[in-house]
Amino acid sequence: MPAPALSRPQSIVVIDYNGGNLASAARALTRAAADSGIDATVTITADPQAVLQADRIVLPGQGAFADCAAGLAARPGLRDAIVAATDGGVPFLGICVGMQLMAERGREHGVTPGFGWIAGEITLMEAPGLRLPQMGWNELAFTPGAHPLTEGLAAGAHGYFVHSFALTGYDSADMVATTDYGSPVPAIVARGNRAGTQFHVEKSQQVGLRILSNFLRWTPVPDATP
């Protein structure tokens, strides 16, 4: 699906809240835009006004759910700006803990509310006989082309994962892709104009760049769920 026509470069903001991986996410987005012929500017920012004026929002994250949520809360107006912009239909992509923050709550270091955009909570993974964190390349299970974010990806595509906690109690309607690590683990989720990847797209080489390119071209219908 083509990116919306703009008379100016797309404004893509990478949210700065001490969540980690900011520079690498920005570099990957810049590369994806260039590879796709998309005129875009990528800015790392904690400015709520910049978020409200953005054409696309990317929320990276690494570490603990509670720490990342606290980092957002410590930036005055930032969380509210993300909510307001995405409520208005701005496409959103969460990466790793950025994806986890889309859930109702996290249970890492206590119970911490998330954005509540998708059903479920973030809990310690159950992976009998396997080491945590899950770290490294793992195959993605999805229906090729079923969602715009997976356009152009072939069966057997891999993403680079680093995590010990994962989404549970989810709505299967929000699942775009899963991976297997002792049991099925949500890998890509989407509801309306908000999507997220549990794996690090910025570290997933050509697969990650393709997903980012797809995100930059994505024209989703906003979520109408109250």
C-alpha positions in Angstrom: 0.0 0.0 0.0 1.5 3.3 -1.0 2.5 5.9 1.6 0.1 8.9 1.8 1.1 11.8 -0.5 2.6 14.7 1.5 3.8 18.1 0.3 6.7 17.8 2.8 8.8 15.0 4.2 7.1 12.6 6.5 7.9 13.5 10.1 8.9 10.4 12.0 9.6 10.7 15.7 11.5 8.2 17.8 10.4 8.7 21.5 13.2 9.6 23.8 12.5 8.5 27.4 15.7 6.7 28.3 14.2 3.6 26.9 17.3 2.5 24.9 18.1 1.7 21.3 17.1 5.2 20.2 20.0 5.9 17.8 19.9 2.4 16.2 16.1 2.7 15.7 16.5 6.1 14.1 19.3 4.9 11.8 17.2 1.9 10.7 14.2 4.1 10.0 16.4 6.5 8.0 17.8 3.6 6.0 14.3 2.1 5.4 13.0 5.4 4.1 15.9 5.8 1.8 15.7 2.2 0.5 12.0 2.8 -0.2 12.3 6.2 -1.8 10.3 7.8 1.0 11.0 11.4 1.8 11.2 11.5 5.6 12.9 13.1 8.5 13.6 11.1 11.6 13.9 12.9 14.9 14.7 11.6 18.4 12.6 13.7 20.8 10.9 13.9 24.1 9.0 17.1 23.0 5.2 16.5 23.3 4.5 19.1 20.6 6.8 17.3 18.2 4.9 14.1 18.9 1.5 15.8 18.3 2.8 17.1 15.0 4.4 13.8 13.8 3.2 11.7 10.9 4.5 8.5 12.5 5.5 7.6 16.0 8.1 4.9 17.0 8.5 3.8 20.7 11.7 1.7 21.2 12.4 0.1 24.5 14.7 -2.3 26.3 15.0 -3.3 29.9 12.2 -3.7 32.4 8.6 -2.8 31.7 8.3 -0.8 35.0 11.4 1.2 34.2 10.3 2.1 30.7 6.8 3.1 32.0 8.5 5.3 34.7 10.7 6.9 32.0 7.7 7.9 30.0 5.9 9.2 33.1 9.0 11.3 34.0 8.7 13.3 30.8 5.9 15.9 31.3 3.1 15.6 28.8 4.9 12.9 26.7 2.6 9.9 27.4 -0.5 12.1 26.9 0.9 13.3 23.6 1.4 9.8 22.4 -2.1 8.8 23.4 -3.7 11.9 21.8 -1.7 11.5 18.5 -2.5 7.9 18.1 -6.2 8.4 19.2 -6.2 10.8 16.2 -5.0 8.1 13.9 -1.2 8.6 13.7 0.5 5.3 13.0 2.5 3.9 16.0 5.1 1.2 16.2 6.4 -0.1 19.5 9.7 -2.1 19.5 10.4 -4.7 22.2 9.4 -3.1 25.5 7.8 -0.4 23.4 5.5 -3.1 22.1 4.9 -4.5 25.6 3.8 -1.1 26.8 0.8 -1.4 24.5 -0.7 -4.1 26.8 -3.0 -3.5 29.8 -0.2 -4.1 32.4 3.2 -5.5 33.0 4.1 -7.8 35.9 7.8 -7.2 35.9 9.0 -5.6 39.3 5.4 -5.3 40.4 2.2 -4.4 38.5 2.5 -1.4 36.2 -0.2 -0.1 33.9 0.4 0.0 30.2 -1.4 1.9 27.5 -4.2 -0.7 27.4 -4.4 -0.6 23.6 -4.3 -4.4 23.3 -5.6 -7.1 25.6 -3.3 -9.0 27.9 -0.4 -8.5 30.3 3.4 -8.9 30.2 4.5 -11.8 32.3 7.7 -13.9 32.7 7.9 -16.4 29.8 7.3 -20.1 30.4 10.0 -21.9 28.5 10.7 -25.2 30.1 14.3 -26.4 29.4 15.2 -23.2 27.6 17.4 -20.4 28.8 16.0 -16.9 29.6 16.3 -14.4 28.2 15.4 -15.6 24.8 18.3 -14.1 22.9 19.0 -14.5 19.2 17.4 -15.2 15.9 14.0 -17.0 15.8 11.6 -17.8 13.1 8.4 -15.8 12.7 5.1 -17.6 12.0 2.6 -15.6 10.0 0.5 -15.6 7.0 2.5 -13.8 4.3 0.7 -10.6 3.2 -2.2 -11.0 5.6 -1.2 -7.7 7.3 0.5 -4.7 5.6 3.5 -4.9 8.0 4.4 -8.3 6.7 4.1 -7.4 3.0 7.0 -8.8 1.0 8.2 -11.1 3.8 8.5 -14.8 3.0 7.6 -17.8 5.2 10.7 -18.6 7.3 11.6 -14.9 8.0 13.6 -14.5 11.2 13.7 -11.7 13.8 16.3 -10.9 16.5 14.8 -11.3 20.0 16.1 -10.3 23.4 13.5 -10.7 26.2 12.4 -12.7 29.2 8.9 -11.3 29.5 6.1 -11.6 26.8 2.5 -10.8 26.2 0.0 -13.3 27.6 -3.8 -13.4 27.9 -4.0 -11.7 24.5 -6.7 -11.4 21.9 -5.9 -13.6 18.9 -7.3 -10.9 16.6 -4.3 -8.7 17.5 -1.8 -11.3 16.5 0.1 -10.7 13.2 3.0 -13.1 13.9 4.2 -15.4 16.6 7.5 -17.2 17.3 8.1 -20.4 19.2 10.2 -20.5 22.4 8.9 -23.5 24.3 5.4 -22.3 23.4 3.9 -19.7 21.0 5.1 -16.2 21.8 3.6 -13.0 20.3 6.1 -11.5 17.9 4.1 -8.8 16.0 0.8 -7.3 17.2 -1.5 -4.7 15.7 -4.8 -3.1 16.5 -6.0 -0.3 14.3 -3.2 2.2 13.8 -1.0 0.9 16.6 1.4 -2.0 16.1 4.4 -3.5 17.8 7.2 -6.0 17.4 8.6 -8.0 20.3 11.8 -8.5 18.4 14.2 -5.7 17.6 13.4 -4.7 14.0 16.4 -2.4 14.0 18.7 -5.4 14.6 16.9 -7.8 12.2 18.7 -6.9 9.1 16.7 -7.1 5.8 13.6 -8.5 7.5 13.6 -5.6 10.0 14.2 -3.0 7.3 11.3 -4.5 5.3 8.9 -4.2 8.3 10.1 -0.6 8.9 9.5 0.2 5.2 6.1 -1.3 5.4 5.4 0.8 8.5 6.4 4.0 6.7 3.9 3.1 3.9 1.1 1.9 6.1 -2.2 3.7 6.0 -4.2 2.0 8.7 -7.7 2.5 9.8 -7.6 3.9 13.4 -8.9 1.6 16.2 -12.5 2.5 17.0 -12.6 0.4 20.2 -13.5 2.7 23.2 
